[in-house]
Amino acid sequence: MSFTNILFNTDGDPIAPASIISKIDGFGYNSAVYQIIQDSKELDRAGEVFIKCTARILSNFGMTRGGPFKGVKIDKNGNVNSRKKLLEYWRAVGDRVIEVHNSVLESGYSRDRYLLGLGKLEREELTAKIWSITKQLLPLTMGETSYGLVGASKILFAVLPEIVLPIDNSQWLNVFKTVDMGDVINGMVLETQHWETVTGEKLNKLDPQERLTTLPSVYNVMAMAARP
């Protein structure tokens, strides 16, 4: 699967770098995303980094007013409410998340451009792992009126922001039109490769303030803008 509706317009022309920069400047979550990119450089076995990063993303992306994440928040000092709930997610997938995280560090590829460094087979193996971890989270992130995929994608983005996109309901239904996180990651890579070839620019270098430095963090700005 590949996408051509996020970094390209309906005529097939690439979105101009200046337009993407403008979208980044107007993006409301830059501070939170910058913080989790920095904080998730190292993950601990106890899950402390996971708890802080997921609390920051879930609360900033408006996921904590109701449903399975109700009450989760983090204050300016890094203190987290509903730690027990977040620790349950960590116990479910923490070992596998650390395994993926360590593979990024050991790969020799730039963390910010990790997905583009991988060969096709390596990327297929990675996306299979991510989809498997996502499915482990679904029973825990499903709410009465919310898709588990939304929460799961945001949780994984919080600690693997070089790989995973934080995808909301509208994006799943109207932009990506799939329920497979692996499809989304592969489509993002293919469209990014095409855009960079055509423009000669590097997508992860477009934030002038260097807050959004990973491919998914910048791509997400445009995926949100592509919602109907």
C-alpha positions in Angstrom: 0.0 0.0 0.0 1.2 3.5 -0.8 -0.4 6.9 -0.2 -0.3 9.9 -2.5 -2.7 12.2 -0.8 -0.6 13.5 2.1 2.6 14.9 0.7 1.2 15.4 -2.8 -1.9 17.3 -4.0 -4.7 15.9 -6.0 -2.9 16.7 -9.3 0.1 14.6 -8.2 2.3 17.6 -7.5 4.4 17.5 -4.3 3.4 19.8 -1.4 6.0 22.6 -1.4 8.5 22.5 1.5 7.4 26.1 2.5 3.8 24.9 2.8 4.8 22.0 5.1 6.9 24.4 7.2 3.9 26.6 7.6 1.8 23.7 8.7 4.4 22.7 11.2 4.5 26.2 12.6 0.8 26.1 13.1 0.7 22.7 14.6 -0.7 22.7 18.2 1.3 19.7 19.5 4.9 20.6 18.7 6.0 21.0 22.3 4.6 17.7 23.5 6.0 15.8 20.5 9.4 17.4 20.9 9.4 16.3 24.6 8.6 12.7 23.8 11.2 12.5 21.0 13.8 13.7 23.5 12.6 11.6 26.5 12.2 8.3 24.5 15.9 8.2 23.4 16.4 5.8 26.2 13.8 3.4 27.7 14.0 1.8 31.1 12.8 -1.7 32.0 10.6 -0.4 34.9 8.6 1.7 32.4 9.1 5.1 34.0 9.9 6.8 30.6 7.0 5.0 29.0 4.6 6.3 31.7 5.7 9.9 31.3 5.8 9.8 27.5 2.4 8.1 27.1 0.8 10.4 29.7 2.1 13.4 27.8 0.8 12.3 24.4 -2.5 10.9 25.6 -3.3 14.1 27.5 -2.1 16.5 24.9 -3.9 14.8 22.1 -7.2 15.0 24.0 -7.5 11.3 24.8 -8.0 11.6 28.6 -11.4 13.3 29.0 -13.2 9.9 28.9 -12.8 6.3 27.9 -9.9 4.0 28.8 -7.5 6.9 29.4 -9.8 9.0 31.6 -7.8 10.8 34.3 -4.4 10.3 32.8 -2.3 13.5 33.0 1.2 14.8 33.6 2.0 18.0 35.4 4.9 20.4 34.7 7.1 18.6 37.2 6.6 15.3 35.4 4.2 13.7 38.0 1.7 11.4 36.4 -1.9 10.6 37.4 -3.2 7.1 36.8 0.2 5.5 36.7 -1.3 2.1 37.5 -3.3 2.2 34.2 -0.3 3.1 32.1 1.9 0.5 33.9 -0.6 -2.1 32.8 0.1 -1.2 29.2 3.8 -1.4 29.8 3.6 -4.8 31.4 1.7 -6.0 28.3 4.1 -4.8 25.7 7.2 -3.3 27.4 9.7 -6.1 26.6 8.8 -6.1 22.9 8.9 -2.3 22.8 12.4 -2.3 24.3 13.4 -5.0 21.8 12.3 -2.8 18.9 13.8 0.3 20.5 17.2 -1.4 20.9 17.2 -2.6 17.3 16.9 1.0 16.3 19.9 2.0 18.4 21.9 -0.9 17.2 21.1 -0.5 13.5 23.6 2.2 12.8 20.9 4.2 11.0 19.9 7.7 12.0 17.1 7.5 14.5 15.2 10.4 12.8 15.4 8.7 9.4 15.4 5.1 10.6 12.6 3.9 8.4 14.3 5.1 5.3 17.5 3.4 6.2 15.8 -0.1 6.3 15.7 -2.4 3.3 12.3 -3.7 2.1 12.7 -7.0 4.0 13.9 -5.3 7.2 11.0 -2.9 7.1 8.5 -5.8 6.5 9.9 -7.6 9.6 9.7 -4.4 11.6 6.1 -3.5 10.6 5.0 -7.1 11.4 6.4 -6.6 14.9 4.7 -3.2 15.3 1.4 -4.6 14.2 1.7 -7.5 16.6 2.4 -5.2 19.5 -0.5 -3.0 18.4 -2.8 -6.0 18.6 -1.6 -6.8 22.1 -2.6 -3.3 23.2 -6.1 -3.3 21.6 -7.9 -5.2 24.4 -6.6 -2.6 26.8 -7.2 0.5 24.7 -10.7 -0.2 23.4 -13.4 2.0 24.8 -17.2 1.9 24.6 -17.2 4.7 22.0 -13.5 4.7 20.8 -11.4 2.5 18.6 -8.6 0.8 20.3 -6.4 1.5 17.3 -6.4 5.2 18.1 -5.1 4.8 21.6 -2.6 2.1 20.7 -1.1 4.2 17.9 -0.6 7.1 20.2 0.9 5.0 23.0 3.4 3.5 20.6 4.2 6.9 19.0 5.0 8.2 22.5 8.0 5.8 22.8 8.7 4.9 19.2 8.3 8.3 17.5 10.8 7.3 14.8 8.5 4.5 13.6 4.8 4.9 14.6 2.2 7.5 13.6 -0.4 8.7 16.2 -3.5 8.2 14.2 -7.0 9.5 15.1 -10.4 8.1 14.1 -10.8 10.4 11.0 -7.3 9.4 9.7 -8.0 5.7 10.1 -11.3 6.0 8.3 -10.8 8.7 5.7 -7.0 9.2 5.1 -5.4 5.8 5.4 -8.5 3.6 5.0 -6.9 0.6 6.6 -6.8 -1.0 10.1 -3.3 -2.3 9.8 -0.5 -0.2 11.3 2.0 -2.0 9.1 0.2 -0.7 6.0 0.3 2.8 7.3 4.1 2.7 8.1 4.9 1.2 4.7 2.7 3.7 2.9 4.3 6.6 4.8 7.8 5.3 3.8 6.9 5.0 0.1 5.3 8.4 -0.1 8.1 10.1 1.8 10.7 8.5 -0.5 8.8 9.7 -3.5 8.4 13.2 -2.1 12.1 13.5 -1.2 13.2 12.3 -4.6 11.0 14.8 -6.4 11.8 17.8 -4.1 15.4 17.0 -3.1 14.5 17.9 0.5 14.6 15.8 3.6 11.2 15.6 5.3 12.5 15.4 8.8 14.6 18.6 8.4 11.7 20.9 7.7 11.0 22.1 11.2 13.1 25.3 11.5 13.0 25.0 15.3 14.1 21.3 15.2 11.2 20.1 17.4 9.8 17.6 15.0 12.8 15.7 13.8 11.6 12.2 13.1 9.9 11.2 9.9 6.6 10.2 11.5 6.4 13.4 13.6 6.5 15.6 10.4 4.4 13.2 8.3 1.7 13.3 11.1 1.3 17.0 10.7 0.5 16.6 7.0 -1.7 13.5 7.7 -3.8 15.6 10.1 -4.0 18.3 7.5 -5.3 15.8 5.0 -8.4 14.9 7.0 -11.6 15.8 5.3 
